[in-house]
Amino acid sequence: RANSVDRALLVEERPDYSAPPEAPYSAEDVVVVAQDGSRLSGTLTVPRQVPLPVPAVVTISGSGLQDRDSAIPLVPGYRPFRQIADALGRAGIAVLRLDDRGFGASENKSAAVTTETLAGDVAAALDYLSTRPEIDSSRLALLGHSEGALIAPMVAHSDRRVKALVLMASPASPGRTIIEWQNRYLLETVDSLGPAQRDSLLRVSMRIVDSTAAQQPWLRFFLHHDPLPLARQVRIPVLVMHGGTDRQVPASEGEKLAAALRQGGNADVTFALFPGKNHLFLDDPSGDWRS
């Protein structure tokens, strides 16, 4: 994960993480110490002028190195976790959002980082919130996007402090199935290729994926992790959100995940589909950014 992108492409002037002047909440720079000793930097927003302690949400980013706002430089102004923290802060809910380990102001002391490592970072964030007198540690929730939505149930399964989940654009199938779907979709957009050529190229692409996974622990875990067995054990309220034109994780995955949650006996599962929204929940009627 830490070496999968060119850092030079992601470096930009440090954004302003302070609260807007009129915001009814404070914004504090904080440090969470992970299980391997890495210092993870982030921002904790806490509502003002409301009875304390307050409930809190930890945000969890998707795959790839991202800052605490889950910003993507290729999409100017896209800072979804900041917007979510603002909305929740105005609703009386605290939010802790962190720079990914090895990016921004966060350290990474682990040679091999997998989704399980990142789940440990979220558990450390919950530990940190439990030390804050302003936070009600009996009312904690997790909000994850994409890979972050894979991580959230992993943490909730082992940590009883988690009382609710919000899963955005979450896969319900093993990563290999998702990557194969992505590659097949891309090949189908090439009009010059016939069915046999597409099938051949798909087989080649998946062999490359499998070969790469043999050398990359993060990818190896992602390819084989099946989210559904864990989902069937979740008993807390869950909101599953998906964009209707998501071409990275199809909307059918969200429906599949919600069904698995209900099959496990969870009576408080909501599935929300957003037509015309892509993987980033941005307006994109075709899902291919050409609309």
C-alpha positions as CSV (number, residue, x, y, z in Angstrom):
1,R,0.0,0.0,0.0
2,A,2.6,2.5,1.1
3,N,4.7,2.0,-2.1
4,S,1.8,1.6,-4.6
5,V,1.6,5.2,-5.6
6,D,4.1,7.9,-6.5
7,R,4.2,10.2,-3.5
8,A,5.3,13.1,-5.7
9,L,1.9,13.0,-7.4
10,L,0.1,13.3,-4.1
11,V,2.1,16.0,-2.4
12,E,0.4,19.3,-2.2
13,E,0.3,22.3,0.2
14,R,-1.0,21.2,3.5
15,P,-4.8,21.9,3.6
16,D,-6.4,23.8,6.4
17,Y,-7.9,21.4,8.9
18,S,-9.2,24.0,11.3
19,A,-12.9,24.5,11.9
20,P,-14.7,27.2,9.8
21,P,-15.0,30.5,11.8
22,E,-18.8,30.1,12.3
23,A,-18.7,26.3,13.1
24,P,-20.4,25.2,16.3
25,Y,-17.5,22.8,16.9
26,S,-13.8,22.9,17.7
27,A,-11.1,21.2,15.6
28,E,-8.0,20.0,17.4
29,D,-4.8,18.4,15.9
30,V,-4.3,15.1,17.7
31,V,-2.0,12.1,17.5
32,V,-3.0,8.5,17.8
33,V,-0.3,5.9,18.6
34,A,-0.8,2.7,16.6
35,Q,-0.1,-0.8,17.7
36,D,3.4,-0.8,16.1
37,G,4.2,2.6,17.6
38,S,3.5,4.7,14.5
39,R,2.2,8.1,15.3
40,L,-0.9,8.8,13.3
41,S,-1.8,12.5,13.0
42,G,-5.4,13.7,12.6
43,T,-8.1,16.1,13.5
44,L,-10.7,15.7,16.2
45,T,-13.8,17.9,15.8
46,V,-16.0,18.2,19.0
47,P,-19.3,20.0,19.1
48,R,-19.6,23.1,21.3
49,Q,-22.6,24.3,23.3
50,V,-24.1,20.8,23.7
51,P,-24.1,18.5,26.7
52,L,-21.0,16.5,27.1
53,P,-19.9,13.8,26.6
54,V,-20.9,13.4,22.9
55,P,-21.0,10.4,20.5
56,A,-18.1,10.1,18.0
57,V,-17.4,8.7,14.6
58,V,-14.0,7.5,13.2
59,T,-13.7,7.9,9.5
60,I,-11.8,5.2,7.5
61,S,-10.4,6.0,4.0
62,G,-10.3,3.7,0.9
63,S,-7.3,2.1,-0.6
64,G,-4.3,4.2,-1.6
65,L,-2.6,6.9,0.5
66,Q,-5.0,9.6,1.6
67,D,-5.0,12.5,4.1
68,R,-7.6,12.8,6.8
69,D,-10.0,14.6,4.5
70,S,-9.9,11.7,2.0
71,A,-8.9,14.3,-0.5
72,I,-8.1,13.4,-4.1
73,P,-6.0,16.0,-5.9
74,L,-7.3,15.0,-9.3
75,V,-10.7,16.2,-8.1
76,P,-10.3,19.8,-6.9
77,G,-12.2,20.5,-3.8
78,Y,-13.1,16.9,-3.1
79,R,-12.7,16.6,0.7
80,P,-15.6,14.3,1.7
81,F,-14.4,13.4,5.2
82,R,-14.1,17.1,6.1
83,Q,-17.7,17.7,4.8
84,I,-18.9,14.7,6.8
85,A,-17.2,15.9,9.9
86,D,-18.7,19.4,9.4
87,A,-22.2,18.0,9.0
88,L,-21.9,15.7,12.0
89,G,-20.3,18.4,14.1
90,R,-23.3,20.6,13.5
91,A,-25.5,17.7,14.5
92,G,-23.7,17.3,17.9
93,I,-21.4,14.4,16.9
94,A,-17.7,14.4,17.2
95,V,-15.5,13.0,14.4
96,L,-11.9,11.7,14.4
97,R,-10.3,11.6,11.0
98,L,-6.6,10.6,10.5
99,D,-4.0,10.8,7.8
100,D,-3.3,7.3,6.5
101,R,-0.1,5.8,8.0
102,G,2.9,6.8,5.9
103,F,1.2,9.8,4.4
104,G,0.6,13.4,5.4
105,A,1.7,13.9,9.0
106,S,1.4,10.2,9.9
107,E,4.3,7.7,10.4
108,N,4.5,4.2,9.2
109,K,6.9,1.9,11.1
110,S,5.7,-1.4,9.6
111,A,7.5,-2.9,6.6
112,A,4.3,-4.7,5.4
113,V,1.0,-3.0,5.7
114,T,-2.2,-5.0,5.1
115,T,-5.9,-4.3,5.6
116,E,-5.5,-6.0,9.0
117,T,-2.8,-3.4,9.9
118,L,-5.2,-0.6,9.0
119,A,-7.9,-2.2,11.1
120,G,-5.5,-2.1,14.0
121,D,-5.1,1.7,13.4
122,V,-8.9,2.1,13.7
123,A,-8.8,0.2,17.0
124,A,-6.1,2.5,18.2
125,A,-8.3,5.5,17.2
126,L,-11.1,4.0,19.3
127,D,-8.7,3.6,22.2
128,Y,-7.7,7.3,21.9
129,L,-11.3,8.5,21.9
130,S,-11.9,6.5,25.1
131,T,-9.3,8.7,26.8
132,R,-11.1,11.9,25.9
133,P,-13.6,13.1,28.6
134,E,-15.6,15.0,25.9
135,I,-16.4,11.7,24.2
136,D,-19.0,9.1,25.2
137,S,-17.0,5.9,24.7
138,S,-20.2,3.9,24.8
139,R,-21.5,5.6,21.7
140,L,-18.8,5.2,19.0
141,A,-19.4,4.5,15.3
142,L,-17.2,3.8,12.2
143,L,-17.7,5.3,8.8
144,G,-15.7,3.7,6.0
145,H,-15.4,4.2,2.2
146,S,-14.4,1.4,-0.1
147,E,-11.6,-0.5,1.6
148,G,-12.5,1.5,4.7
149,A,-15.9,-0.1,4.5
150,L,-14.2,-3.5,4.5
151,I,-12.2,-2.5,7.6
152,A,-15.2,-1.2,9.7
153,P,-16.9,-4.6,10.2
154,M,-13.5,-6.2,11.0
155,V,-13.1,-3.7,13.9
156,A,-16.7,-3.8,15.0
157,H,-16.6,-7.6,15.2
158,S,-13.9,-7.5,17.9
159,D,-14.7,-4.2,19.6
160,R,-18.0,-3.9,21.5
161,R,-17.5,-0.1,21.8
162,V,-18.6,0.2,18.2
163,K,-22.4,0.8,18.2
164,A,-23.0,1.6,14.5
165,L,-21.5,1.4,11.0
166,V,-21.8,3.5,7.8
167,L,-20.4,1.6,4.8
168,M,-19.9,3.6,1.6
169,A,-19.1,1.8,-1.7
170,S,-18.3,-1.4,0.2
171,P,-17.3,-4.6,-1.6
172,A,-19.2,-7.7,-0.7
173,S,-17.0,-10.1,-2.7
174,P,-13.3,-11.0,-2.4
175,G,-11.0,-8.5,-3.9
176,R,-10.1,-10.8,-6.8
177,T,-13.7,-10.8,-7.9
178,I,-13.9,-7.0,-7.7
179,I,-10.7,-6.6,-9.7
180,E,-11.8,-9.0,-12.4
181,W,-15.1,-7.1,-12.7
182,Q,-13.2,-3.8,-13.0
183,N,-11.0,-5.3,-15.7
184,R,-13.9,-6.8,-17.6
185,Y,-15.7,-3.5,-17.6
186,L,-12.7,-1.7,-19.0
187,L,-12.2,-4.2,-21.7
188,E,-15.9,-4.0,-22.7
189,T,-15.5,-0.2,-23.3
190,V,-12.9,-0.9,-26.1
191,D,-15.1,-1.3,-29.2
192,S,-12.3,-2.6,-31.3
193,L,-12.0,-5.8,-29.2
194,G,-14.0,-8.9,-30.0
195,P,-15.3,-11.3,-27.3
196,A,-12.4,-13.7,-27.7
197,Q,-9.8,-10.9,-27.4
198,R,-11.5,-9.6,-24.3
199,D,-11.5,-13.0,-22.7
200,S,-7.9,-13.5,-23.5
201,L,-6.8,-10.1,-22.2
202,L,-8.8,-10.6,-19.1
203,R,-7.0,-13.9,-18.3
204,V,-3.7,-12.2,-18.9
205,S,-4.6,-9.3,-16.6
206,M,-5.7,-11.6,-13.8
207,R,-2.5,-13.7,-14.0
208,I,-0.6,-10.4,-13.6
209,V,-2.7,-9.6,-10.5
210,D,-2.1,-13.0,-9.0
211,S,1.7,-12.7,-9.7
212,T,1.8,-9.3,-8.1
213,A,-0.1,-10.4,-5.1
214,A,2.6,-13.0,-4.4
215,Q,5.0,-10.1,-3.7
216,Q,2.6,-7.7,-2.0
217,P,1.0,-8.6,1.3
218,W,-1.7,-5.9,1.1
219,L,-2.9,-7.1,-2.3
220,R,-2.7,-10.8,-1.2
221,F,-5.0,-10.1,1.7
222,F,-7.3,-8.0,-0.3
223,L,-7.7,-10.6,-3.1
224,H,-8.7,-13.3,-0.7
225,H,-10.6,-11.6,2.1
226,D,-14.4,-12.5,2.0
227,P,-16.4,-9.8,3.7
228,L,-19.7,-11.8,4.0
229,P,-18.9,-14.2,6.8
230,L,-18.0,-11.2,9.1
231,A,-21.0,-9.2,7.8
232,R,-23.4,-12.0,8.9
233,Q,-22.1,-11.6,12.5
234,V,-22.7,-7.8,12.8
235,R,-25.6,-7.0,15.0
236,I,-25.3,-3.2,15.4
237,P,-27.2,-0.7,13.1
238,V,-25.6,-0.5,9.7
239,L,-26.2,2.1,6.9
240,V,-24.9,0.8,3.5
241,M,-24.6,3.5,0.8
242,H,-23.7,3.0,-2.8
243,G,-23.5,5.1,-6.0
244,G,-25.7,3.8,-8.8
245,T,-22.9,4.3,-11.5
246,D,-20.0,3.1,-9.4
247,R,-17.6,1.4,-11.8
248,Q,-15.0,0.4,-9.2
249,V,-17.4,-1.5,-6.9
250,P,-20.8,-2.1,-8.6
251,A,-24.0,-1.2,-6.8
252,S,-24.9,-4.9,-6.7
253,E,-22.2,-5.3,-4.2
254,G,-23.9,-3.0,-1.8
255,E,-27.2,-4.8,-2.2
256,K,-25.4,-8.1,-1.6
257,L,-23.8,-6.8,1.5
258,A,-27.0,-5.5,2.9
259,A,-28.7,-8.9,2.3
260,A,-25.9,-10.7,4.1
261,L,-26.2,-8.4,7.1
262,R,-29.9,-9.1,7.3
263,Q,-29.4,-12.9,6.7
264,G,-27.2,-12.9,9.8
265,G,-30.1,-11.7,11.9
266,N,-29.4,-7.9,11.9
267,A,-32.8,-6.2,11.9
268,D,-31.4,-2.7,11.6
269,V,-29.8,-2.5,8.1
270,T,-30.5,0.3,5.7
271,F,-29.4,0.2,2.0
272,A,-29.3,3.6,0.3
273,L,-28.7,3.8,-3.5
274,F,-27.7,7.1,-5.0
275,P,-28.6,7.1,-8.8
276,G,-26.1,8.9,-11.0
277,K,-23.3,8.9,-8.4
278,N,-20.0,7.2,-8.9
279,H,-17.5,5.5,-6.5
280,L,-16.7,8.9,-5.0
281,F,-20.4,9.8,-4.7
282,L,-20.0,12.5,-7.2
283,D,-22.4,13.3,-10.0
284,D,-21.5,11.0,-12.9
285,P,-24.5,9.6,-14.8
286,S,-22.4,7.3,-17.0
287,G,-19.9,6.3,-14.3
288,D,-16.9,6.8,-16.7
289,W,-16.3,10.5,-16.1
290,R,-17.1,11.3,-19.7
291,S,-20.7,12.6,-19.0
